[in-house]
Amino acid sequence: MDYEKITLDNGVKLITCHMPHTRSVSVLFFVTAGSCYESDDIAGISHFIEHMCFKGTKNRSSSRDISEAIEGVGGIMNGGTDRELTSYWCKLASQHFELAVDVIVDLLRNPLFRAEDIDKERQVIIEEINMSLDSPQQRVGMLFDELMWPGSPMGRDVAGTKESVTAIGLPQMLKYLNSYYTPENILVSIAGEVEDERAVSVVTRYTESWQRGEKPGYISSKTNQQQARVRLEYRDTEQVNLLLGIEGPSVFHPDRFAVDLLSMIMGEGMSSRLFTEIREKLGLTYDIHSYVEHFRESGTFVIQAGIEPSQTGKAVRAVLDQLALIRDGISESELNKAKEMAKGRLLLSMENSRNVAGWYGAQEILTGKIMTVDDVTQTIEKLTLDDIKRVAQDLFVTNKLNLAAVGPIKEQDITAGSLQI
C-alpha cells in the first residue's frame, strides 16, 4: 500500500495513503506528548489536556458542539493519551474530509480551558483513576508497570495520580500546551478516499499559521534489573489477577519481530502453548494470554491470567515451566503458524482506514522510519528456528522476571525467590 510523506513549511509532518476502494477517510493527528514527557509534579497533564480539548473551543463553544459537528455527518471521533503519544482522530465519509481537519485543528489550537470546565473534568479524571484502582485487572497492570520501571514515567499511570491531577491548574496546562502542541511535534496521518494533493492542500491551509516551537524533552525510563521482583496487593476477590512479564526489545530493535512471534506461539489464541497447557490440560484458568509492547527505549513481554487463589502457585510454576521449555526451541510447524498469524492479522487490519493511518503515522512519529506491510511480511518470513531459539534464551531469564498480582494472596504465597525459570 503506497503512501506519501512530506513536511510542511512550518514543520508539520503529513502522511497520506490513498485508498480508492473505501468510501471513508480517517484523519489522525499525533502529538509527541504523554507521560514520558511529564515530571512527577505534573503527572497526568497530557491526559488532562486531551480531555480539555474536547470541552470547547473558540469556534465550537461546548463539547456538544464539537460532537455534533462530526456526528451530524455520521462520523466518529475521539482522542487518546499514552506514554509516548497523544492522538486525536476522526473517521467519516470522504466527502466531509475537510470538516475532520477543521474540527481537529480547532481542538488543538483553540481550546478554551475555562476554569469551570477544568474543575469538572478534574473530578471526571479522578473518577477514572478510581475506576482503575477498583478494577483488579487494571490495578494489576499499574503494579506491573511500577515493577518494570520503578520511579520513572513509564512506571506511572498515564492518567497520573489523584494528588498530581488535583494540583494541576490552568498555568501549567497553558505552558505545556504551548510547549508541546507545536508544528514540529505534530504529525498528521490521513488514509482513505482522498487524493494526496487535496489532503496536502487542506492540511496546509488549516495549519500554515501555526507557529513553530521547540522539540520537547523525553524523560528516560531505562532500567537495569538485576533480580526477579514481586509485587502483591491483597484484595478479597474470587480470583487472583496476575501479570508475569519481562523486559523486551524496543521498537528500534531488530529482534522485536521474533519476540512478536514468540508471544503468538506462547499465548495468543486458543492453540497457543499457554492456553493448551494451563487451561485445557491443567484446568487452572479460564483466560490466559500473552502480549508484547514496544516503546522507544524498551518493551515488555507479558503473560496475563486470572487464577483460583488456591491454585496460584501451581499456575505460576506451570507458566515458568513453559518459558523454560520454549528456550529449548520450537517446531517448524509452530513457526510457520506464527508467521501466518502475524501476516494475516496485519493484512486484515489494513482493510480499515483508521488502522492504516495509525500504522503509518505512529511509526513515523516514534521512529522516523516507516516499514510497509510488505517490509514487515518479508522480515517475518526471514525468521528462522535458530532466531526464535536465540531470542527466547536471551529473553526468558530468571533475574529479569516481574510478577504482579491482585487478589486474596499473601507475601508467603509467591516470593521473588520462587520465580525460577
ChimeraX attribute file (.defattr): number of C-alpha atoms within 10 A of each C-alpha:
attribute: neighborCount
match mode: 1-to-1
recipient: residues
	/A:1	10
	/A:2	9
	/A:3	18
	/A:4	14
	/A:5	18
	/A:6	12
	/A:7	14
	/A:8	16
	/A:9	12
	/A:10	17
	/A:11	20
	/A:12	21
	/A:13	22
	/A:14	22
	/A:15	22
	/A:16	26
	/A:17	24
	/A:18	20
	/A:19	22
	/A:20	12
	/A:21	9
	/A:22	16
	/A:23	14
	/A:24	22
	/A:25	27
	/A:26	29
	/A:27	27
	/A:28	27
	/A:29	25
	/A:30	26
	/A:31	25
	/A:32	26
	/A:33	29
	/A:34	27
	/A:35	30
	/A:36	24
	/A:37	24
	/A:38	22
	/A:39	13
	/A:40	15
	/A:41	14
	/A:42	23
	/A:43	27
	/A:44	25
	/A:45	27
	/A:46	31
	/A:47	23
	/A:48	23
	/A:49	22
	/A:50	22
	/A:51	19
	/A:52	23
	/A:53	22
	/A:54	26
	/A:55	24
	/A:56	22
	/A:57	23
	/A:58	12
	/A:59	14
	/A:60	21
	/A:61	14
	/A:62	16
	/A:63	14
	/A:64	13
	/A:65	17
	/A:66	23
	/A:67	18
	/A:68	15
	/A:69	16
	/A:70	19
	/A:71	14
	/A:72	11
	/A:73	13
	/A:74	12
	/A:75	20
	/A:76	18
	/A:77	19
	/A:78	15
	/A:79	18
	/A:80	15
	/A:81	23
	/A:82	18
	/A:83	22
	/A:84	19
	/A:85	19
	/A:86	21
	/A:87	22
	/A:88	22
	/A:89	24
	/A:90	23
	/A:91	24
	/A:92	22
	/A:93	18
	/A:94	19
	/A:95	13
	/A:96	16
	/A:97	23
	/A:98	15
	/A:99	17
	/A:100	25
	/A:101	25
	/A:102	15
	/A:103	20
	/A:104	24
	/A:105	18
	/A:106	21
	/A:107	23
	/A:108	20
	/A:109	17
	/A:110	15
	/A:111	21
	/A:112	20
	/A:113	18
	/A:114	13
	/A:115	11
	/A:116	9
	/A:117	14
	/A:118	21
	/A:119	12
	/A:120	10
	/A:121	17
	/A:122	21
	/A:123	14
	/A:124	14
	/A:125	21
	/A:126	18
	/A:127	13
	/A:128	14
	/A:129	19
	/A:130	14
	/A:131	13
	/A:132	18
	/A:133	14
	/A:134	12
	/A:135	11
	/A:136	22
	/A:137	20
	/A:138	14
	/A:139	22
	/A:140	26
	/A:141	21
	/A:142	19
	/A:143	24
	/A:144	26
	/A:145	21
	/A:146	19
	/A:147	21
	/A:148	28
	/A:149	18
	/A:150	16
	/A:151	12
	/A:152	20
	/A:153	25
	/A:154	24
	/A:155	21
	/A:156	22
	/A:157	21
	/A:158	24
	/A:159	24
	/A:160	25
	/A:161	20
	/A:162	18
	/A:163	12
	/A:164	15
	/A:165	22
	/A:166	15
	/A:167	13
	/A:168	18
	/A:169	15
	/A:170	12
	/A:171	9
	/A:172	12
	/A:173	19
	/A:174	12
	/A:175	10
	/A:176	19
	/A:177	19
	/A:178	13
	/A:179	16
	/A:180	22
	/A:181	22
	/A:182	23
	/A:183	24
	/A:184	21
	/A:185	21
	/A:186	21
	/A:187	23
	/A:188	26
	/A:189	29
	/A:190	36
	/A:191	32
	/A:192	28
	/A:193	21
	/A:194	22
	/A:195	14
	/A:196	18
	/A:197	10
	/A:198	12
	/A:199	23
	/A:200	19
	/A:201	10
	/A:202	15
	/A:203	19
	/A:204	17
	/A:205	12
	/A:206	15
	/A:207	20
	/A:208	14
	/A:209	10
	/A:210	16
	/A:211	11
	/A:212	17
	/A:213	16
	/A:214	13
	/A:215	14
	/A:216	16
	/A:217	12
	/A:218	16
	/A:219	14
	/A:220	13
	/A:221	18
	/A:222	13
	/A:223	13
	/A:224	10
	/A:225	16
	/A:226	10
	/A:227	14
	/A:228	20
	/A:229	20
	/A:230	20
	/A:231	19
	/A:232	22
	/A:233	17
	/A:234	13
	/A:235	16
	/A:236	10
	/A:237	14
	/A:238	12
	/A:239	21
	/A:240	27
	/A:241	25
	/A:242	28
	/A:243	26
	/A:244	21
	/A:245	24
	/A:246	24
	/A:247	23
	/A:248	25
	/A:249	23
	/A:250	17
	/A:251	19
	/A:252	15
	/A:253	15
	/A:254	11
	/A:255	17
	/A:256	19
	/A:257	20
	/A:258	24
	/A:259	23
	/A:260	21
	/A:261	24
	/A:262	25
	/A:263	22
	/A:264	25
	/A:265	23
	/A:266	25
	/A:267	21
	/A:268	21
	/A:269	17
	/A:270	14
	/A:271	14
	/A:272	19
	/A:273	23
	/A:274	25
	/A:275	23
	/A:276	17
	/A:277	16
	/A:278	22
	/A:279	17
	/A:280	15
	/A:281	10
	/A:282	13
	/A:283	13
	/A:284	20
	/A:285	18
	/A:286	13
	/A:287	14
	/A:288	24
	/A:289	21
	/A:290	23
	/A:291	18
	/A:292	21
	/A:293	17
	/A:294	18
	/A:295	18
	/A:296	16
	/A:297	15
	/A:298	17
	/A:299	19
	/A:300	19
	/A:301	21
	/A:302	22
	/A:303	22
	/A:304	22
	/A:305	23
	/A:306	24
	/A:307	24
	/A:308	18
	/A:309	17
	/A:310	13
	/A:311	13
	/A:312	23
	/A:313	16
	/A:314	14
	/A:315	22
	/A:316	21
	/A:317	15
	/A:318	17
	/A:319	20
	/A:320	18
	/A:321	13
	/A:322	17
	/A:323	20
	/A:324	18
	/A:325	13
	/A:326	19
	/A:327	19
	/A:328	12
	/A:329	16
	/A:330	17
	/A:331	10
	/A:332	11
	/A:333	9
	/A:334	18
	/A:335	20
	/A:336	16
	/A:337	15
	/A:338	23
	/A:339	22
	/A:340	16
	/A:341	17
	/A:342	18
	/A:343	18
	/A:344	12
	/A:345	10
	/A:346	16
	/A:347	14
	/A:348	10
	/A:349	13
	/A:350	16
	/A:351	13
	/A:352	17
	/A:353	24
	/A:354	22
	/A:355	16
	/A:356	23
	/A:357	26
	/A:358	23
	/A:359	19
	/A:360	24
	/A:361	27
	/A:362	22
	/A:363	15
	/A:364	19
	/A:365	20
	/A:366	17
	/A:367	12
	/A:368	9
	/A:369	13
	/A:370	17
	/A:371	13
	/A:372	15
	/A:373	18
	/A:374	12
	/A:375	10
	/A:376	14
	/A:377	19
	/A:378	12
	/A:379	14
	/A:380	19
	/A:381	13
	/A:382	9
	/A:383	17
	/A:384	14
	/A:385	15
	/A:386	11
	/A:387	14
	/A:388	24
	/A:389	18
	/A:390	16
	/A:391	17
	/A:392	22
	/A:393	15
	/A:394	11
	/A:395	19
	/A:396	21
	/A:397	17
	/A:398	20
	/A:399	17
	/A:400	19
	/A:401	26
	/A:402	24
	/A:403	27
	/A:404	25
	/A:405	30
	/A:406	27
	/A:407	23
	/A:408	18
	/A:409	22
	/A:410	14
	/A:411	12
	/A:412	6
	/A:413	12
	/A:414	18
	/A:415	16
	/A:416	17
	/A:417	12
	/A:418	14
	/A:419	21
	/A:420	14
	/A:421	17
